[in-house]
Amino acid sequence: MTEANTLTFTQAALGERLDQLDQAALDALPFGVIGFDESTRVRRYNAFESRAAGLSPERVLDQELFTVVAPCMNNFLVAQRFEDAQDSGTALDATIDYVLTLRMRPTKVALRLLCSPGSAMRYVLVQRL
């Protein structure tokens, strides 16, 4: 059994574990993963999220998450939390109920927002409800 098969959406210290996964392991996860850098450019995107959102990796990778890929998350509930954590140098691990609305019918999801001071990658995890 690979590590990706044992990881869950609610797993503790998941951001650090995601940083260590190669693309094949990331693609094996049973929830969506969008990893982005401090400039909000998407650097990691898994197959689950690609299928669920209907957006190919070629269309998402290297694009700005909150203005190009998912402007429906460019608000105080999601984008602002990452900005506040970055500005204050604090960790962020929050799970919120959310409704995705861009390029799809409204879809209820749970979003898990992850970032750690000093980490190059931040994550939005998407669990379809």
SEVO-87199 format. One record per atom (N, C-alpha, C): residue number from 1; residue in one letter; atom name; x, y, z. Coordinates in Angstrom, 3 decimals. Example, Ala and Ser with C-alpha at 12.3 -4.5 7.8 and 13.67 -1.06 7.14 Angstrom:
<pts>
<1,"A","N",<13.190,-5.690,7.800>>
<1,"A","CA",<12.300,-4.500,7.800>>
<1,"A","C",<13.200,-3.300,7.800>>
<2,"S","N",<12.850,-2.250,7.080>>
<2,"S","CA",<13.670,-1.060,7.140>>
<2,"S","C",<12.900,0.030,7.870>>
</pts>
This chain:
<pts>
<1,"M","N",<0.847,-1.184,0.000>>
<1,"M","CA",<0.000,0.000,0.000>>
<1,"M","C",<0.888,1.242,0.000>>
<2,"T","N",<0.661,2.156,-0.910>>
<2,"T","CA",<1.474,3.370,-0.976>>
<2,"T","C",<0.995,4.381,0.043>>
<3,"E","N",<1.829,5.373,0.328>>
<3,"E","CA",<1.449,6.398,1.295>>
<3,"E","C",<0.195,7.138,0.855>>
<4,"A","N",<0.046,7.389,-0.445>>
<4,"A","CA",<-1.119,8.109,-0.943>>
<4,"A","C",<-2.407,7.363,-0.608>>
<5,"N","N",<-2.364,6.035,-0.570>>
<5,"N","CA",<-3.554,5.256,-0.243>>
<5,"N","C",<-3.957,5.397,1.210>>
<6,"T","N",<-3.048,5.844,2.059>>
<6,"T","CA",<-3.354,5.960,3.483>>
<6,"T","C",<-3.676,7.391,3.904>>
<7,"L","N",<-3.455,8.361,3.052>>
<7,"L","CA",<-3.727,9.752,3.398>>
<7,"L","C",<-5.213,10.054,3.252>>
<8,"T","N",<-5.721,10.832,4.197>>
<8,"T","CA",<-7.118,11.233,4.161>>
<8,"T","C",<-7.228,12.754,4.177>>
<9,"F","N",<-8.381,13.246,3.785>>
<9,"F","CA",<-8.658,14.681,3.741>>
<9,"F","C",<-8.458,15.335,5.115>>
<10,"T","N",<-8.723,14.599,6.184>>
<10,"T","CA",<-8.664,15.158,7.535>>
<10,"T","C",<-7.365,14.865,8.267>>
<11,"Q","N",<-6.423,14.239,7.612>>
<11,"Q","CA",<-5.151,13.820,8.220>>
<11,"Q","C",<-4.396,15.011,8.825>>
<12,"A","N",<-3.831,14.787,10.008>>
<12,"A","CA",<-2.992,15.808,10.638>>
<12,"A","C",<-1.709,15.985,9.837>>
<13,"A","N",<-1.150,17.185,9.870>>
<13,"A","CA",<0.122,17.512,9.205>>
<13,"A","C",<0.114,17.115,7.734>>
<14,"L","N",<-1.012,17.297,7.073>>
<14,"L","CA",<-1.153,16.838,5.691>>
<14,"L","C",<-0.333,17.670,4.704>>
<15,"G","N",<-0.180,18.955,4.940>>
<15,"G","CA",<0.595,19.793,4.022>>
<15,"G","C",<2.005,19.288,3.828>>
<16,"E","N",<2.668,18.932,4.911>>
<16,"E","CA",<4.032,18.427,4.829>>
<16,"E","C",<4.074,17.090,4.077>>
<17,"R","N",<3.061,16.269,4.281>>
<17,"R","CA",<3.004,14.971,3.590>>
<17,"R","C",<2.783,15.179,2.091>>
<18,"L","N",<1.932,16.132,1.740>>
<18,"L","CA",<1.675,16.409,0.322>>
<18,"L","C",<2.931,16.900,-0.372>>
<19,"D","N",<3.723,17.714,0.323>>
<19,"D","CA",<4.981,18.222,-0.249>>
<19,"D","C",<5.898,17.081,-0.695>>
<20,"Q","N",<5.807,15.943,-0.029>>
<20,"Q","CA",<6.709,14.824,-0.286>>
<20,"Q","C",<6.209,13.879,-1.383>>
<21,"L","N",<4.954,14.015,-1.802>>
<21,"L","CA",<4.400,13.098,-2.797>>
<21,"L","C",<4.826,13.471,-4.209>>
<22,"D","N",<5.130,12.449,-5.019>>
<22,"D","CA",<5.357,12.707,-6.431>>
<22,"D","C",<3.995,12.822,-7.125>>
<23,"Q","N",<4.004,13.145,-8.413>>
<23,"Q","CA",<2.747,13.388,-9.123>>
<23,"Q","C",<1.857,12.148,-9.155>>
<24,"A","N",<2.430,10.965,-9.329>>
<24,"A","CA",<1.629,9.730,-9.367>>
<24,"A","C",<0.906,9.513,-8.041>>
<25,"A","N",<1.585,9.744,-6.941>>
<25,"A","CA",<0.962,9.585,-5.621>>
<25,"A","C",<-0.102,10.655,-5.389>>
<26,"L","N",<0.166,11.873,-5.834>>
<26,"L","CA",<-0.819,12.946,-5.722>>
<26,"L","C",<-2.072,12.592,-6.519>>
<27,"D","N",<-1.884,12.026,-7.700>>
<27,"D","CA",<-3.011,11.636,-8.549>>
<27,"D","C",<-3.822,10.490,-7.958>>
<28,"A","N",<-3.241,9.711,-7.068>>
<28,"A","CA",<-3.931,8.578,-6.458>>
<28,"A","C",<-4.831,8.980,-5.290>>
<29,"L","N",<-4.737,10.224,-4.837>>
<29,"L","CA",<-5.536,10.663,-3.692>>
<29,"L","C",<-7.024,10.742,-4.046>>
<30,"P","N",<-7.896,10.422,-3.078>>
<30,"P","CA",<-9.343,10.415,-3.330>>
<30,"P","C",<-10.025,11.756,-3.070>>
<31,"F","N",<-9.290,12.850,-3.173>>
<31,"F","CA",<-9.825,14.201,-3.023>>
<31,"F","C",<-8.980,15.142,-3.875>>
<32,"G","N",<-9.525,16.316,-4.153>>
<32,"G","CA",<-8.829,17.271,-5.000>>
<32,"G","C",<-7.698,17.975,-4.275>>
<33,"V","N",<-6.603,18.210,-4.997>>
<33,"V","CA",<-5.446,18.922,-4.455>>
<33,"V","C",<-5.020,19.997,-5.446>>
<34,"I","N",<-4.959,21.226,-4.942>>
<34,"I","CA",<-4.433,22.350,-5.716>>
<34,"I","C",<-3.327,22.969,-4.870>>
<35,"G","N",<-2.096,22.868,-5.342>>
<35,"G","CA",<-0.964,23.449,-4.637>>
<35,"G","C",<-0.495,24.692,-5.375>>
<36,"F","N",<-0.243,25.757,-4.629>>
<36,"F","CA",<0.179,27.011,-5.252>>
<36,"F","C",<1.276,27.670,-4.440>>
<37,"D","N",<2.047,28.529,-5.120>>
<37,"D","CA",<3.176,29.189,-4.473>>
<37,"D","C",<2.759,30.544,-3.913>>
<38,"E","N",<3.734,31.295,-3.376>>
<38,"E","CA",<3.415,32.569,-2.724>>
<38,"E","C",<2.866,33.614,-3.687>>
<39,"S","N",<3.094,33.450,-4.984>>
<39,"S","CA",<2.526,34.375,-5.965>>
<39,"S","C",<1.149,33.906,-6.444>>
<40,"T","N",<0.625,32.861,-5.829>>
<40,"T","CA",<-0.663,32.209,-6.097>>
<40,"T","C",<-0.709,31.470,-7.432>>
<41,"R","N",<0.439,31.173,-8.020>>
<41,"R","CA",<0.465,30.368,-9.249>>
<41,"R","C",<0.361,28.890,-8.895>>
<42,"V","N",<-0.513,28.192,-9.586>>
<42,"V","CA",<-0.731,26.768,-9.333>>
<42,"V","C",<0.491,25.983,-9.807>>
<43,"R","N",<1.074,25.215,-8.894>>
<43,"R","CA",<2.254,24.398,-9.189>>
<43,"R","C",<1.960,22.905,-9.115>>
<44,"R","N",<0.908,22.532,-8.377>>
<44,"R","CA",<0.529,21.122,-8.235>>
<44,"R","C",<-0.982,21.024,-8.396>>
<45,"Y","N",<-1.405,19.990,-9.110>>
<45,"Y","CA",<-2.824,19.816,-9.417>>
<45,"Y","C",<-3.034,18.341,-9.685>>
<46,"N","N",<-3.937,17.710,-8.948>>
<46,"N","CA",<-4.040,16.262,-9.108>>
<46,"N","C",<-5.175,15.834,-10.037>>
<47,"A","N",<-5.130,14.572,-10.418>>
<47,"A","CA",<-6.082,14.010,-11.384>>
<47,"A","C",<-7.504,14.037,-10.858>>
<48,"F","N",<-7.698,13.787,-9.564>>
<48,"F","CA",<-9.043,13.812,-8.998>>
<48,"F","C",<-9.685,15.177,-9.224>>
<49,"E","N",<-8.954,16.230,-8.914>>
<49,"E","CA",<-9.508,17.584,-9.067>>
<49,"E","C",<-9.699,17.928,-10.536>>
<50,"S","N",<-8.803,17.490,-11.378>>
<50,"S","CA",<-8.932,17.744,-12.809>>
<50,"S","C",<-10.228,17.138,-13.350>>
<51,"R","N",<-10.494,15.887,-12.994>>
<51,"R","CA",<-11.733,15.225,-13.448>>
<51,"R","C",<-12.972,15.899,-12.866>>
<52,"A","N",<-12.950,16.178,-11.568>>
<52,"A","CA",<-14.117,16.737,-10.897>>
<52,"A","C",<-14.443,18.148,-11.389>>
<53,"A","N",<-13.422,18.957,-11.640>>
<53,"A","CA",<-13.631,20.345,-12.075>>
<53,"A","C",<-13.763,20.463,-13.588>>
<54,"G","N",<-13.323,19.441,-14.309>>
<54,"G","CA",<-13.366,19.504,-15.765>>
<54,"G","C",<-12.324,20.430,-16.352>>
<55,"L","N",<-11.230,20.619,-15.626>>
<55,"L","CA",<-10.143,21.498,-16.079>>
<55,"L","C",<-8.853,20.685,-16.189>>
<56,"S","N",<-8.257,20.680,-17.361>>
<56,"S","CA",<-7.033,19.916,-17.572>>
<56,"S","C",<-5.857,20.571,-16.846>>
<57,"P","N",<-4.850,19.773,-16.494>>
<57,"P","CA",<-3.649,20.349,-15.887>>
<57,"P","C",<-3.017,21.434,-16.768>>
<58,"E","N",<-3.046,21.236,-18.077>>
<58,"E","CA",<-2.459,22.236,-18.983>>
<58,"E","C",<-3.161,23.593,-18.868>>
<59,"R","N",<-4.428,23.567,-18.528>>
<59,"R","CA",<-5.200,24.805,-18.397>>
<59,"R","C",<-5.014,25.465,-17.031>>
<60,"V","N",<-4.563,24.678,-16.044>>
<60,"V","CA",<-4.495,25.157,-14.667>>
<60,"V","C",<-3.073,25.473,-14.214>>
<61,"L","N",<-2.133,24.593,-14.509>>
<61,"L","CA",<-0.764,24.768,-14.011>>
<61,"L","C",<-0.146,26.064,-14.519>>
<62,"D","N",<0.550,26.748,-13.637>>
<62,"D","CA",<1.227,28.018,-13.877>>
<62,"D","C",<0.264,29.199,-14.038>>
<63,"Q","N",<-1.003,28.987,-13.722>>
<63,"Q","CA",<-1.986,30.077,-13.755>>
<63,"Q","C",<-2.232,30.555,-12.319>>
<64,"E","N",<-2.673,31.790,-12.173>>
<64,"E","CA",<-2.965,32.329,-10.848>>
<64,"E","C",<-4.275,31.729,-10.334>>
<65,"L","N",<-4.210,31.144,-9.157>>
<65,"L","CA",<-5.355,30.418,-8.612>>
<65,"L","C",<-6.576,31.306,-8.417>>
<66,"F","N",<-6.421,32.428,-7.746>>
<66,"F","CA",<-7.585,33.205,-7.330>>
<66,"F","C",<-8.102,34.187,-8.371>>
<67,"T","N",<-7.369,34.405,-9.453>>
<67,"T","CA",<-7.865,35.317,-10.486>>
<67,"T","C",<-8.181,34.621,-11.800>>
<68,"V","N",<-7.500,33.503,-12.103>>
<68,"V","CA",<-7.699,32.816,-13.379>>
<68,"V","C",<-8.409,31.475,-13.193>>
<69,"V","N",<-7.894,30.631,-12.312>>
<69,"V","CA",<-8.399,29.265,-12.166>>
<69,"V","C",<-9.698,29.224,-11.360>>
<70,"A","N",<-9.724,29.864,-10.221>>
<70,"A","CA",<-10.881,29.777,-9.323>>
<70,"A","C",<-11.222,31.131,-8.714>>
<71,"P","N",<-11.664,32.080,-9.539>>
<71,"P","CA",<-12.013,33.392,-8.982>>
<71,"P","C",<-13.165,33.315,-7.974>>
<72,"C","N",<-13.923,32.223,-7.981>>
<72,"C","CA",<-14.990,32.070,-6.989>>
<72,"C","C",<-14.429,31.886,-5.575>>
<73,"M","N",<-13.117,31.660,-5.450>>
<73,"M","CA",<-12.464,31.550,-4.143>>
<73,"M","C",<-11.726,32.832,-3.760>>
<74,"N","N",<-11.823,33.854,-4.591>>
<74,"N","CA",<-11.110,35.106,-4.336>>
<74,"N","C",<-11.959,35.978,-3.414>>
<75,"N","N",<-12.009,35.586,-2.139>>
<75,"N","CA",<-12.844,36.282,-1.168>>
<75,"N","C",<-12.242,36.131,0.223>>
<76,"F","N",<-12.939,36.667,1.221>>
<76,"F","CA",<-12.407,36.637,2.584>>
<76,"F","C",<-12.416,35.239,3.193>>
<77,"L","N",<-13.236,34.347,2.683>>
<77,"L","CA",<-13.297,32.991,3.230>>
<77,"L","C",<-12.102,32.132,2.832>>
<78,"V","N",<-11.543,32.385,1.644>>
<78,"V","CA",<-10.465,31.532,1.142>>
<78,"V","C",<-9.188,32.347,0.908>>
<79,"A","N",<-9.149,33.138,-0.143>>
<79,"A","CA",<-7.917,33.861,-0.507>>
<79,"A","C",<-7.407,34.741,0.627>>
<80,"Q","N",<-8.297,35.441,1.299>>
<80,"Q","CA",<-7.880,36.354,2.368>>
<80,"Q","C",<-7.240,35.600,3.527>>
<81,"R","N",<-7.697,34.393,3.795>>
<81,"R","CA",<-7.101,33.603,4.887>>
<81,"R","C",<-5.647,33.258,4.579>>
<82,"F","N",<-5.364,32.921,3.323>>
<82,"F","CA",<-3.980,32.641,2.952>>
<82,"F","C",<-3.125,33.909,3.073>>
<83,"E","N",<-3.673,35.029,2.618>>
<83,"E","CA",<-2.941,36.295,2.690>>
<83,"E","C",<-2.671,36.680,4.143>>
<84,"D","N",<-3.678,36.536,5.002>>
<84,"D","CA",<-3.503,36.875,6.419>>
<84,"D","C",<-2.455,35.981,7.078>>
<85,"A","N",<-2.483,34.691,6.779>>
<85,"A","CA",<-1.498,33.770,7.356>>
<85,"A","C",<-0.091,34.122,6.888>>
<86,"Q","N",<0.037,34.446,5.604>>
<86,"Q","CA",<1.346,34.820,5.072>>
<86,"Q","C",<1.844,36.104,5.726>>
<87,"D","N",<0.968,37.109,5.830>>
<87,"D","CA",<1.360,38.393,6.421>>
<87,"D","C",<1.762,38.268,7.887>>
<88,"S","N",<1.092,37.386,8.619>>
<88,"S","CA",<1.366,37.246,10.048>>
<88,"S","C",<2.408,36.162,10.349>>
<89,"G","N",<2.791,35.391,9.331>>
<89,"G","CA",<3.771,34.331,9.531>>
<89,"G","C",<3.245,33.179,10.364>>
<90,"T","N",<1.935,32.941,10.291>>
<90,"T","CA",<1.326,31.864,11.064>>
<90,"T","C",<0.865,30.734,10.145>>
<91,"A","N",<0.701,29.567,10.739>>
<91,"A","CA",<0.200,28.413,9.997>>
<91,"A","C",<-1.308,28.551,9.784>>
<92,"L","N",<-1.782,27.947,8.726>>
<92,"L","CA",<-3.212,27.903,8.435>>
<92,"L","C",<-3.598,26.455,8.186>>
<93,"D","N",<-4.581,25.979,8.902>>
<93,"D","CA",<-5.183,24.664,8.671>>
<93,"D","C",<-6.642,24.811,9.053>>
<94,"A","N",<-7.456,25.141,8.073>>
<94,"A","CA",<-8.882,25.383,8.315>>
<94,"A","C",<-9.708,24.610,7.299>>
<95,"T","N",<-10.804,24.051,7.768>>
<95,"T","CA",<-11.740,23.359,6.888>>
<95,"T","C",<-13.053,24.114,6.921>>
<96,"I","N",<-13.555,24.434,5.736>>
<96,"I","CA",<-14.808,25.189,5.649>>
<96,"I","C",<-15.751,24.523,4.661>>
<97,"D","N",<-17.034,24.640,4.928>>
<97,"D","CA",<-18.035,24.231,3.949>>
<97,"D","C",<-18.120,25.335,2.916>>
<98,"Y","N",<-18.244,24.959,1.648>>
<98,"Y","CA",<-18.175,25.944,0.570>>
<98,"Y","C",<-19.016,25.470,-0.603>>
<99,"V","N",<-19.366,26.381,-1.483>>
<99,"V","CA",<-20.068,26.041,-2.716>>
<99,"V","C",<-19.254,26.586,-3.882>>
<100,"L","N",<-18.747,25.674,-4.725>>
<100,"L","CA",<-18.016,26.071,-5.937>>
<100,"L","C",<-19.039,26.434,-7.009>>
<101,"T","N",<-18.780,27.518,-7.725>>
<101,"T","CA",<-19.766,27.993,-8.703>>
<101,"T","C",<-19.200,28.264,-10.085>>
<102,"L","N",<-17.894,28.276,-10.244>>
<102,"L","CA",<-17.315,28.654,-11.531>>
<102,"L","C",<-17.284,27.463,-12.483>>
<103,"R","N",<-17.747,27.651,-13.700>>
<103,"R","CA",<-17.689,26.647,-14.767>>
<103,"R","C",<-18.416,25.345,-14.436>>
<104,"M","N",<-19.325,25.391,-13.483>>
<104,"M","CA",<-20.063,24.182,-13.114>>
<104,"M","C",<-21.329,24.609,-12.388>>
<105,"R","N",<-22.262,23.674,-12.281>>
<105,"R","CA",<-23.419,23.995,-11.454>>
<105,"R","C",<-22.927,24.090,-10.019>>
<106,"P","N",<-23.618,24.840,-9.162>>
<106,"P","CA",<-23.160,24.960,-7.773>>
<106,"P","C",<-22.932,23.584,-7.147>>
<107,"T","N",<-21.737,23.414,-6.567>>
<107,"T","CA",<-21.322,22.133,-6.028>>
<107,"T","C",<-20.876,22.310,-4.583>>
<108,"K","N",<-21.547,21.602,-3.653>>
<108,"K","CA",<-21.165,21.675,-2.245>>
<108,"K","C",<-19.892,20.874,-2.023>>
<109,"V","N",<-18.960,21.504,-1.335>>
<109,"V","CA",<-17.678,20.878,-1.033>>
<109,"V","C",<-17.234,21.270,0.373>>
<110,"A","N",<-16.256,20.562,0.861>>
<110,"A","CA",<-15.485,21.002,2.020>>
<110,"A","C",<-14.124,21.394,1.465>>
<111,"L","N",<-13.644,22.559,1.844>>
<111,"L","CA",<-12.306,23.014,1.464>>
<111,"L","C",<-11.421,22.949,2.694>>
<112,"R","N",<-10.235,22.424,2.525>>
<112,"R","CA",<-9.241,22.474,3.588>>
<112,"R","C",<-8.117,23.366,3.102>>
<113,"L","N",<-7.845,24.414,3.853>>
<113,"L","CA",<-6.844,25.423,3.507>>
<113,"L","C",<-5.601,25.169,4.349>>
<114,"L","N",<-4.475,24.953,3.680>>
<114,"L","CA",<-3.239,24.584,4.371>>
<114,"L","C",<-2.067,25.457,3.941>>
<115,"C","N",<-1.362,26.006,4.910>>
<115,"C","CA",<-0.063,26.633,4.642>>
<115,"C","C",<0.717,26.695,5.936>>
<116,"S","N",<2.019,26.669,5.809>>
<116,"S","CA",<2.922,26.727,6.955>>
<116,"S","C",<3.989,27.769,6.685>>
<117,"P","N",<4.387,28.527,7.708>>
<117,"P","CA",<5.469,29.492,7.519>>
<117,"P","C",<6.725,28.784,7.004>>
<118,"G","N",<7.353,29.356,6.031>>
<118,"G","CA",<8.579,28.788,5.485>>
<118,"G","C",<8.368,27.743,4.411>>
<119,"S","N",<7.145,27.275,4.224>>
<119,"S","CA",<6.877,26.283,3.186>>
<119,"S","C",<6.664,26.994,1.857>>
<120,"A","N",<7.195,26.429,0.798>>
<120,"A","CA",<7.053,27.037,-0.533>>
<120,"A","C",<5.674,26.804,-1.127>>
<121,"M","N",<4.949,25.829,-0.601>>
<121,"M","CA",<3.667,25.445,-1.192>>
<121,"M","C",<2.526,25.655,-0.213>>
<122,"R","N",<1.409,26.135,-0.762>>
<122,"R","CA",<0.158,26.262,-0.023>>
<122,"R","C",<-0.837,25.370,-0.741>>
<123,"Y","N",<-1.865,24.894,-0.017>>
<123,"Y","CA",<-2.802,23.953,-0.615>>
<123,"Y","C",<-4.245,24.320,-0.345>>
<124,"V","N",<-5.070,24.121,-1.360>>
<124,"V","CA",<-6.511,24.063,-1.212>>
<124,"V","C",<-6.874,22.617,-1.554>>
<125,"L","N",<-7.442,21.915,-0.579>>
<125,"L","CA",<-7.907,20.551,-0.798>>
<125,"L","C",<-9.417,20.604,-0.962>>
<126,"V","N",<-9.951,19.793,-1.867>>
<126,"V","CA",<-11.363,19.843,-2.170>>
<126,"V","C",<-11.973,18.451,-1.985>>
<127,"Q","N",<-12.931,18.375,-1.064>>
<127,"Q","CA",<-13.664,17.135,-0.829>>
<127,"Q","C",<-15.106,17.359,-1.276>>
<128,"R","N",<-15.515,16.669,-2.328>>
<128,"R","CA",<-16.906,16.796,-2.790>>
<128,"R","C",<-17.824,16.130,-1.777>>
<129,"L","N",<-18.934,16.785,-1.463>>
<129,"L","CA",<-19.882,16.260,-0.475>>
<129,"L","C",<-21.029,15.534,-1.136>>
</pts>
